[in-house]
Every structure is written in C-alpha cells, then in structure tokens.
Amino acid sequence: MRLTPAAEGCSVAEACEDVRTCENERMTTPGPLILLIDDDEDFLEINRQILEPKGYRVVCCTDPRDAWQRMAGEKPALVITDLMMNNLDSGFSLARQIKQDPRFADVPIILATAVTSAVGLDFRPQTAADLAAMYVDAYFDKPVSPKQLLEKIAELLHR
C-alpha cells in the first residue's frame, strides 16, 4: 500500500507525476480499470489511493482529450470525470462522446464536480432521466465520500 504524498515527503504534484510514470507497471495488475479524469491533481491522487487498495487499476488523466486517447488503448471498466476542466462542460462532452461510441456505450460514468460550490450552478440530477440526459450513470458533489464512491462503483460494476 502506498503512503500519502506527505508521508513520503513529496508533494501531491510529485505523487501525480509518479502516477503517470507508473501507469504501465500498474496496467499489468489484475482488477477492473478505472479511468479518473480531473484537472485537480489532488483529487486524482486521493481517489487513486482510495481505489487501488480495493483492487482497482487506476489511470489518471488531467485532460479529457488524453483520457479519450487512453480509452482507445484499453477499455476502462468505469470512468470518473470532473465536469469543469478545459471548458465549463468538458465532463458532459466527454460523457456524451463515450456513451455515443458503440465501443464504450456500456462503460459506466460517474460525474464528480464542485460546480455547485464553485460557480453556484446546480446540475444535480433529480431523476434517472436527468442522469441519462447528462450521459452519466451517477453524480456526486465534491468532496466525494470514499464510502459512497466505493459503494456506487461496486453497484455499477456489479461487484
């Protein structure tokens, strides 16, 4: 089990660099692949440390375009994406692109965002139809509870 960046004596940015350089090594580890997309490297590192000990392989991307390219190399079991990255609707655009592509249409997508607290816009879905219109399978406001996130992932992956 990896220690937190502070315990290792390095910054979160250094730990995220470690994530990028160690991805190929982790790709050989058994377990469902989760693709995490967020421009907040702290969010990526924290959630990687939550997911990996539970047996998930995790690939982190800070840009939706990079995530899309990664998906061409290996289909993830699940995607967790932020809403606001390069653009206000980057997460929505990526989710729509994934769900409209027959290769990836069955990949569950979790949208995790701080948009409500950051800009005061409320995108929280009220119904299953709202989730479908967003091209996502689940929605979380940040900060995300690790317990709730793990439960939702298990539900979506039927584990």
Buried (B, 14 or more C-beta within 10 A) or exposed (E): EBEEBEEEEBBBEBBBEBBBEEBEEBEEEEBBBBBBBBBBBBBBBBBBBBBBEBEBBBBBBBBBEBBBEBBEEEEBBBBBBBBBBEEEBBBBBBBBBBBEEEEBEEBBBBBBBBBBEEEEEEBEBEEEEEBEEBBBBBBBBBEBEBEEBBEBBEEBEEE
